[in-house]
Amino acid sequence: MKSFILVSLLLVLALTQVCANCSGDCPETEQVVWALSPDGRSCSVFRNECYFIKANCVRRPALTVSTKEKCQKFCPDICPLLYRPTTGNYNGQVREFSNDCEKNVHSCRTGETFL
Protein backbone atom coordinates (compact mmCIF):
# COMPACT_ATOMS: atom_id res chain seq x y z
CA MET A 1 0.00 0.00 0.00
CA LYS A 2 2.86 2.36 0.83
CA SER A 3 4.39 1.84 -2.60
CA PHE A 4 1.05 2.66 -4.27
CA ILE A 5 0.81 5.93 -2.33
CA LEU A 6 4.42 6.78 -3.17
CA VAL A 7 3.90 6.07 -6.88
CA SER A 8 0.67 8.13 -6.86
CA LEU A 9 2.43 11.01 -5.14
CA LEU A 10 5.29 10.91 -7.66
CA LEU A 11 2.79 10.86 -10.54
CA VAL A 12 0.96 13.91 -9.18
CA LEU A 13 4.28 15.72 -8.71
CA ALA A 14 5.33 14.89 -12.28
CA LEU A 15 2.02 16.10 -13.68
CA THR A 16 2.28 19.41 -11.82
CA GLN A 17 5.72 19.90 -13.34
CA VAL A 18 4.36 19.29 -16.84
CA CYS A 19 1.49 21.70 -16.25
CA ALA A 20 3.92 24.29 -14.89
CA ASN A 21 5.74 24.25 -18.23
CA CYS A 22 2.47 24.76 -20.09
CA SER A 23 1.34 27.93 -18.40
CA GLY A 24 2.92 31.13 -17.29
CA ASP A 25 5.40 33.39 -18.96
CA CYS A 26 8.52 32.35 -20.83
CA PRO A 27 11.78 34.27 -20.57
CA GLU A 28 12.68 36.56 -23.45
CA THR A 29 16.11 34.97 -23.86
CA GLU A 30 16.77 34.00 -27.43
CA GLN A 31 18.05 30.44 -27.69
CA VAL A 32 16.25 29.40 -30.86
CA VAL A 33 14.67 25.96 -31.03
CA TRP A 34 13.99 24.53 -34.50
CA ALA A 35 11.21 21.97 -34.70
CA LEU A 36 9.65 19.77 -37.34
CA SER A 37 6.03 18.72 -37.60
CA PRO A 38 5.26 15.06 -36.89
CA ASP A 39 5.20 14.31 -40.62
CA GLY A 40 8.56 16.05 -41.03
CA ARG A 41 7.23 18.41 -43.71
CA SER A 42 7.02 21.77 -41.96
CA CYS A 43 9.38 23.78 -39.81
CA SER A 44 8.55 25.90 -36.77
CA VAL A 45 10.89 28.28 -34.96
CA PHE A 46 10.63 29.07 -31.25
CA ARG A 47 12.43 31.77 -29.26
CA ASN A 48 13.58 29.24 -26.65
CA GLU A 49 12.77 25.87 -25.13
CA CYS A 50 10.01 27.30 -22.93
CA TYR A 51 8.01 28.49 -25.98
CA PHE A 52 8.61 25.12 -27.65
CA ILE A 53 7.30 23.23 -24.60
CA LYS A 54 4.24 25.48 -24.39
CA ALA A 55 3.45 24.86 -28.06
CA ASN A 56 3.69 21.11 -27.57
CA CYS A 57 1.31 21.25 -24.57
CA VAL A 58 -1.59 21.96 -26.90
CA ARG A 59 -0.37 20.08 -29.96
CA ARG A 60 -0.92 16.40 -30.65
CA PRO A 61 1.08 14.79 -32.07
CA ALA A 62 3.97 16.86 -30.78
CA LEU A 63 6.65 18.70 -32.73
CA THR A 64 10.18 17.32 -32.55
CA VAL A 65 13.38 19.27 -32.11
CA SER A 66 15.51 19.50 -35.24
CA THR A 67 18.58 21.26 -36.53
CA LYS A 68 18.43 24.61 -38.29
CA GLU A 69 19.78 23.10 -41.50
CA LYS A 70 17.27 20.26 -41.64
CA CYS A 71 14.33 22.42 -40.59
CA GLN A 72 15.00 25.21 -43.09
CA LYS A 73 14.56 22.73 -45.94
CA PHE A 74 10.86 22.81 -45.06
CA CYS A 75 10.28 26.56 -44.80
CA PRO A 76 7.21 27.54 -46.84
CA ASP A 77 7.87 29.06 -50.26
CA ILE A 78 4.63 30.96 -50.70
CA CYS A 79 1.88 32.49 -48.59
CA PRO A 80 -1.70 33.35 -49.45
CA LEU A 81 -2.26 36.84 -50.84
CA LEU A 82 -4.31 37.73 -47.81
CA TYR A 83 -3.72 41.15 -46.27
CA ARG A 84 -4.06 40.89 -42.50
CA PRO A 85 -1.22 43.05 -41.20
CA THR A 86 0.71 41.87 -38.20
CA THR A 87 3.83 43.03 -36.40
CA GLY A 88 6.64 41.50 -34.44
CA ASN A 89 9.25 42.94 -32.12
CA TYR A 90 12.79 41.70 -32.69
CA ASN A 91 15.67 43.20 -30.71
CA GLY A 92 13.68 46.34 -30.02
CA GLN A 93 12.66 46.89 -33.64
CA VAL A 94 9.04 46.54 -34.70
CA ARG A 95 8.67 44.81 -38.04
CA GLU A 96 5.53 44.71 -40.13
CA PHE A 97 4.29 41.79 -42.24
CA SER A 98 1.30 41.48 -44.54
CA ASN A 99 0.04 38.40 -42.64
CA ASP A 100 1.07 35.75 -40.10
CA CYS A 101 2.28 33.42 -42.85
CA GLU A 102 4.78 36.03 -44.09
CA LYS A 103 5.97 36.54 -40.52
CA ASN A 104 6.43 32.78 -40.02
CA VAL A 105 8.29 32.41 -43.32
CA HIS A 106 10.64 35.21 -42.30
CA SER A 107 11.31 33.50 -38.95
CA CYS A 108 11.90 30.19 -40.67
CA ARG A 109 14.38 31.62 -43.16
CA THR A 110 16.27 33.87 -40.74
CA GLY A 111 15.83 32.32 -37.31
CA GLU A 112 14.59 35.65 -35.99
CA THR A 113 11.90 35.14 -33.36
CA PHE A 114 9.43 37.84 -32.46
CA LEU A 115 7.93 38.89 -29.16
C-alpha positions in Angstrom: 0.0 0.0 0.0 2.9 2.4 0.8 4.4 1.8 -2.6 1.1 2.7 -4.3 0.8 5.9 -2.3 4.4 6.8 -3.2 3.9 6.1 -6.9 0.7 8.1 -6.9 2.4 11.0 -5.1 5.3 10.9 -7.7 2.8 10.9 -10.5 1.0 13.9 -9.2 4.3 15.7 -8.7 5.3 14.9 -12.3 2.0 16.1 -13.7 2.3 19.4 -11.8 5.7 19.9 -13.3 4.4 19.3 -16.8 1.5 21.7 -16.2 3.9 24.3 -14.9 5.7 24.2 -18.2 2.5 24.8 -20.1 1.3 27.9 -18.4 2.9 31.1 -17.3 5.4 33.4 -19.0 8.5 32.4 -20.8 11.8 34.3 -20.6 12.7 36.6 -23.5 16.1 35.0 -23.9 16.8 34.0 -27.4 18.0 30.4 -27.7 16.2 29.4 -30.9 14.7 26.0 -31.0 14.0 24.5 -34.5 11.2 22.0 -34.7 9.7 19.8 -37.3 6.0 18.7 -37.6 5.3 15.1 -36.9 5.2 14.3 -40.6 8.6 16.1 -41.0 7.2 18.4 -43.7 7.0 21.8 -42.0 9.4 23.8 -39.8 8.6 25.9 -36.8 10.9 28.3 -35.0 10.6 29.1 -31.3 12.4 31.8 -29.3 13.6 29.2 -26.7 12.8 25.9 -25.1 10.0 27.3 -22.9 8.0 28.5 -26.0 8.6 25.1 -27.6 7.3 23.2 -24.6 4.2 25.5 -24.4 3.4 24.9 -28.1 3.7 21.1 -27.6 1.3 21.3 -24.6 -1.6 22.0 -26.9 -0.4 20.1 -30.0 -0.9 16.4 -30.6 1.1 14.8 -32.1 4.0 16.9 -30.8 6.7 18.7 -32.7 10.2 17.3 -32.5 13.4 19.3 -32.1 15.5 19.5 -35.2 18.6 21.3 -36.5 18.4 24.6 -38.3 19.8 23.1 -41.5 17.3 20.3 -41.6 14.3 22.4 -40.6 15.0 25.2 -43.1 14.6 22.7 -45.9 10.9 22.8 -45.1 10.3 26.6 -44.8 7.2 27.5 -46.8 7.9 29.1 -50.3 4.6 31.0 -50.7 1.9 32.5 -48.6 -1.7 33.4 -49.4 -2.3 36.8 -50.8 -4.3 37.7 -47.8 -3.7 41.1 -46.3 -4.1 40.9 -42.5 -1.2 43.1 -41.2 0.7 41.9 -38.2 3.8 43.0 -36.4 6.6 41.5 -34.4 9.2 42.9 -32.1 12.8 41.7 -32.7 15.7 43.2 -30.7 13.7 46.3 -30.0 12.7 46.9 -33.6 9.0 46.5 -34.7 8.7 44.8 -38.0 5.5 44.7 -40.1 4.3 41.8 -42.2 1.3 41.5 -44.5 0.0 38.4 -42.6 1.1 35.7 -40.1 2.3 33.4 -42.8 4.8 36.0 -44.1 6.0 36.5 -40.5 6.4 32.8 -40.0 8.3 32.4 -43.3 10.6 35.2 -42.3 11.3 33.5 -39.0 11.9 30.2 -40.7 14.4 31.6 -43.2 16.3 33.9 -40.7 15.8 32.3 -37.3 14.6 35.7 -36.0 11.9 35.1 -33.4 9.4 37.8 -32.5 7.9 38.9 -29.2 
